[in-house]
Amino acid sequence: MFENLGNRLQDILEKLRRESKLTEAQVKAAMREIRMALLEADVNFGVARDFVARVSEKAVGAEVLGSLTAGQQVVKLVHDELIETLGGKAQQPTLKNEGNVIFMVGLQGAGKTTSTGKLAKFYKEKGRRVLLVAADTQRPAARDQLRVLGTQVGVPVLEVANGETPEQTRARVQEFQRGDFRDLIIVDTAGRLQIDEGLMDALSDLKTAMQPTETLLVVDAMTGQEALNVAKTFDERIGLSGLIITKMDGDARGGAALSARFVTGKPIYFAGTSEKLTGLEPFYPDRVAGRILGMGDVLGLIERAQQADLAQMEMKKAGEFDLEDLLTQLRQIRKMGPLGDLLKLIPGMSRALPEGFNVDEKQIQRIDALISSMTLKERRNPGILNASRRKRIAGGSGSTVQEVNKLIKMHEQMKGMMKMLQGMQGGLGGGKGGKMPKLPPGMSGMGGLPGMGGKK
């Protein structure tokens, strides 16, 4: 989402980094460019203006002008101010031991029902007993959609009937609780195509009856500035405690996400990062700011590795690394998400990669197919892959013999790279067939994969 804005800001700040000393005129010129970059990214005008004013004031007030590290200090000021604009310290909904009710509101199409299912999965994995309440009676497919999501997550769904009053809904939930107690209830309410007075009144009545402990507005990052007007209206009429920004993996300019916290005064709790049920992540302002400025997100990369159980993988000695190991590691790494997205989490990588760089995910799938077409004996001993075997593997995977040859060559290159890396880490407890503590396991061979590069 923030790729264009990030590139603009990084270009502007790179000019400052190259200067040994800075004048006030240079800082003002850079701030004007930053303001224009923010406005072009659809950041709210007031947010962009105040952002630049605060950075300029701190730059002059800290007396960084004329300093040998002035450029770096301005970069730090911009980074710190981005974090504050996005909300400062990361926040999450406050849950008690029991009696937690999360009220989900938002416009139709923002991803509210999908986010409800994702939230149920998120909290179920944290040990919560979740009940979903399908209270969207305006959209015919909404209750069906939530029922399917509930089945996928493995949580019960209580469906609100047409014409049911808020008091009746509350009574049905209480009745359900007596037979199957749940410590977290998530209510999916009716979405609105626009701010409608009658529907807002109905929503307010349902909230009064359900007495939620958290009221979350689902905001579509693709709607730009209109999302902020919607957020303010919902807060005035219903009262909000936090936000969920969806479609953060899209190609929106990012202005709504950057402005939402500052304009509404409500924290962004979660960000939707994909359509999958696992595509909901806690929102960390410092990490997002780091990604925008090309500083990467190492903690995010580590967390993805932990979720994919990569930390439990043993790294073999280079001479023992066979195609069976390669297939296992490829599949583990893919659990972390698209490889192109993973590379962007590495500090400095977004700027180091050539323009138009792309990871061909289909090529990664073809590697999987090639290795899967081999027998276990062939995977563990690639040296026996003669011409007839390679021809059979190519036919079985829908590939060519040339692609099989490329895979074998890549595997040999990876073994050489692993040998070098293990030698470098010999003094750090690695290199003897044990764990490699300083490199994320499964990541050392990524650089040799075919399909990484070229134009999008």
N, C-alpha and C positions, 0 to 999 in steps of 0.2 A: 504493500500500500504506500509506504513512505519513500519508495525508491527515487522518484523524481525530486521530491523535496530534499531528501538526504543528499543526492548528488549535487544539487544547487548549493546547499549549505556547506558541504564539504569543499566545493570549489572556492567558495567565498573565504572560508576560514583557512584554506591552504595558502591563499595569498598572504594572509596575516602571519602564518607560521614562518614564511620565508623571509619576512622582514626582521632584521636584527633589532630595530627600534621602531616604535610607532608614534605617529603624530596624532593629535586630536582630529585633524582633517581626515586622516586615513581611517580612523575608527568610525567617524560619522559616515564616510562613504560606504564602508562595509555594512554598517547598520541599515543604511538605506537599501542596500542590495538584499539584506536578510529580510527586511520588511516586505519587499516586493516578492521574494521567494515564498514567504508565508501567505501572502495574499493570493498568489497564483496557485497555491496548494489549497485554496478555499478555506483558509483559516479566517475566523471572524475578524473584521476590521479592528474592533476595539482590542481584541486579544493580541493581534499583531502589533498594533501601536504601543500598547502597554509593555509588551515583551521587549521590544527594541528600546523603549525608554528606560526600562529597568537595567538592561544590560549596559547601555551607554552610561547611565549614572554610576553604576558600580565600577565600570572600567576607568572612568575619570576619578571617582572617589577613592579607588584603591591605589591610585597613583602608579598605574602600570605603564603609563606612557613614558617612553624613553628607556624603559627597562630592557635588558637583554633578553628577557623571557616574556616580553609583552604579548607576542603572538599567542604563545601557549596559554597565557593567563586569560586572554579573551576567549579562547576556545573553551577553557574551563568554565568561564562565566556563562557562555551560551549553553553549555551542557547542563550546568546547575539550574539555569532558568528554565530550560526545557523540562527538567524533572519537576520543578515547582508547578509549571503550567499544566503538566499532565496529572498532578495530584500530590506530588511530594512523596511521602512514605506510602507504600502499598497498603491497601486496606481490604478486608474481607468481611462478609456479613457476620454478625455476632450471633452465635447459636448457643442456646442453653441446653441442659440435659433433656428437656422435653418442652412441649408447647410451642415449637417453632413453626411459623407459618410464613411462607414466602409468596408474595402476591406479584404475579408477572403481568405487566401492562405494556402496551405499545401499539403502533399502527400495524395494519395488515401488511404482510410482505416483509416485515423487518426481521423475521426469523424467530418470533416469540415462542411458538409451539415447539419448534426444533430446539431452541435454547432451553426450554422447560425440560425436555427429555435429556439433554446434555447435562443440565444441572442435577437431575435425578441420578444419573450415572456417576457424576463427580462426587456427590455426597454419599451415595451408596458405597463407593469404594473406600470412603473414609469411615465406614462402620455405621452410618445412619440408616434407620429404618424409614424408608420414604413412602409416602402416599401421594399420588398425583390426582388432582381434581380437574377434570375437563369441563370448565365452566364457559367455554366459548360456544354459545348457542347461535351466533350470528353466521358463522361460516360452516356449512354443512359437513365438510370433510375434516374440520378441526378435531372433533372428538374421535373420529376414526384414526386420524394421524397420531393422536396422543395415545390411543389404545395400542397401536402398533409399536410406538416408541417404548411404552411401558412394558410390553412383552419382550422387546429386545433388551431392555435394561434389567428386567426381572423384578419390577415393582408393580403393585396393584394400581388400577386406575378407577376412580369413582366418577361416573359420567353424570353431569347435570342435565336433567330433562328440560325440554322446551316448556316455558311457562312456569318453571319452578321459581319460587321466591328466594331471596337471599337467606331468609330465616329457615326455610325448608332445607336449603343446601347445608347450612350450618348444622341442623339437626341430623341430617343423614351422615355427615362427617363424624359427628359425635357418636352416632349409633355404630358406625364402622369401627371407631376407636375402641368401643367396649368389647368387640369381638376380636380385633386384631390391632393392638396398639402400635402407633407409629409416632416417632419423635420428631419427624419433619414432614410437613404437608406443603406441597407446592401447587399453587392454584394458577392454572392457565386461563386467563380471562379473554373476553371477546376483543379482537382487534378492530381498529377503526381505519377506514379509508382516509378519513380526515377528522378533525376535531368536531365532533357532533355533540351538541348540548344534551340531547336525550340519552345517548349512550354513555356520556360522561356521568350523568346523574345515576344511571343504573350501575355503573362501575363503582361510584362512590357508595351506593347503598350496599353492594356486595362487600366492599372493604369494611364498612361499618359492622356488618354481620360476622365476617370472618376474623376481624381483629388481627391482621398480620403483624408479625414482628419485623418484617422487611418488605418494602415495596420497591421492586426493581423495574426500571424502564429499559426495554430492549430497543436500542437505537441502531438503525441501519447506516453503516459508515458511507454507503454509496449515495445517500440522499443529501449530503453536503449541509449547507447552512439551514435548510428547512428542518433538519433533525434537531437543531438547537431550539427553534421556535416551538416544535412539538414538545421537547423536553421541558421547557419553561411552562407551557400550558398544563401539561400533566402534573407538574410539581405544584402549580397554583391550585388546581382543582382537586387533585387526588392526594398529593403529598408523596414525595419520593425519598428513599433512603440511599439509593445507589443506581448505577447504570451498568448495562451489559452492551458493549459495542460489538456488533456482528459484522461478518464479511471483511475482517481485517486482512484476509488473504487475497482480497480482490484488488482491482486496479484503480480504486478510488484515489483521489489526491491526498486524502488523509486529514483535511482541514477540520472535518466534523469531530474526529477523534481527538485532535489536538485542542479543540475549542470546548468540547463538551464539559469537561471538569471545571474549567475556568468560568464558563458562562452560567452553568447551573449551580455550582458550588457543591455538587454531589460527587462522591468518589466513583471512579470506574472500577467495579469489582472484577469483572471478567471480560475477556475478549474472545470472540468466536474466530477460530483460525482455519476451519474447514467445515464441510458438510457432515463429516463423520461424527458419531456420538462422542468420540474422544476429542473432537475439535473444539474444546472449550478450555481456556487456560486462565489462571489468575492474572490480573493485570498488574505489571510491575513498571511504574513510571521510569525508574532508573534504567531498566533494561531497554525499554522502547526508545528512550533518549539516546542510549548507547548505539542502538541499531541505526537510528536516523543519522548520527554523526560518524558512522562507520567504525565504531568502537567494538562492535560485535556484542555477543551475549553468551559468554562462556558458561555462566550458571545455567542458562536455558539449555545449552548443549549437554551439560552434565546431567541435568534432570531428564532429558529425553533418553540419554544413554541408560540411566538407572531404570526408567520405566520399561525400556526394551530389554532389561536384564543383561545388558552388555557388560556390566561390572562383574558378572559372574563367569564370564568367558575366560578360559585359560589361553594364553598366547603360547603357541608351540615354538620350538626352535626353528629357524628358517628352513633347515634341511628337512624338517618333518611336516612342513606346511603343504598339504595336498589340496586337490580340487574339492574334496569333501569339506575341508575346513573353509575354503573360499566360499562355497555355496552356503554353508551355515552362517558365516559372517555377513555375507551379502543380505541374507534374509533378516538377520538381526538388525543390521543397520537400517534396512528399509522400514522396520517398525518405528524408527525414530521420525519418519516423515520423508518427503521428497529430498533427494540429495542436494538439489540446488538450494533449497531453503536451509539445509544444515550448513552449507559452506558460508552462507551469509551471517551465520552466528559466530564465525571465527573472526576475531579482531583484525581489521584491515583488509579482509578478504574481498569485501564488496567492491573496493577500489582497485585491488590488485588484479582482479579478473579482467580480461579484455572485454571491450564493448561487444555486446551481443552474445556473451558467453552463455551457454545453455547446457544443462545436463539432460541427455536424452534418456528419459525413464524407460522408453520402450527397448532401448539397447540393453539396459540393465536386465529387463525381463528376458531378453534373448539369451543373455549369458546364463540366466537361471535355467532356461529351456535346454541350452546346450549341455550343461553339466548334468541336468536331470535325465538326459538321454543316454548317459554313460552308465555302465554297470558300477557297482560299488568297488569292484576290483580296479577298474579303470580310473575311478576318481582318486583312489588311494595310491595308485602307481601310474601316473601319467606317462611314464617312460614306455609303457607297452602299447601306446596309441600309435599303431602303424597305419599305413595308408587305407587298408580295408576297414579298420575300426573307425577311422575318422570319417570315411564316406558313410558308414552306417549311422554314426552320430549325427552327421549333417542331415541325412534324410529323415531321421527320427525326430529332429527338432525343427524341421522346416527351414534349415539354414544351408549354408554352403561350406564346402571343405575349407575355403579361404577363411571363413569366420571361425571355424574350429582351430585352424592354425594360429590365428590372431589370439584366441583365448589361451592356447598353450604358451605362446610367446609372452603374453601379459602375465601369466602365472609365474613364469621364470623371472620376469622383471620384478614382480612383487616379492619373490623369495630373496632376490638380491637386495631390495630395499629394506626388507625386514632384518636381514643379516646386519646391514649397516646400522639400522636404528637400535637393534639389540646390543650391538657393540658400543654404541654411544651411551646406552643406559646401563652398561655393565656395572658401573660404580653406584647405581641407584637401586640395586636390588633386582634388576631384570637381567635378561639375556641368558638365563640358565633353564629356560623352559617354564619358568613360573609366570606370575602376573607382571605386567609392565605398568608400574604405578604412575608414570608421568605422561603416558600417551593413552587416550581413550581406547580400550581394546576394540579391535575390529575396524579401527579407522586408518591404520597405517597403509593399507593397500588401496585406498580410495583414489589416490592420485593416478594410478595406473589403469583405471577403468576406461575402456573405449566408450565413445559416445559423449564424452565430457568436453564440450567446446563447440564452436560454430555459432552461426547466427540463429536467433530465435525464429 
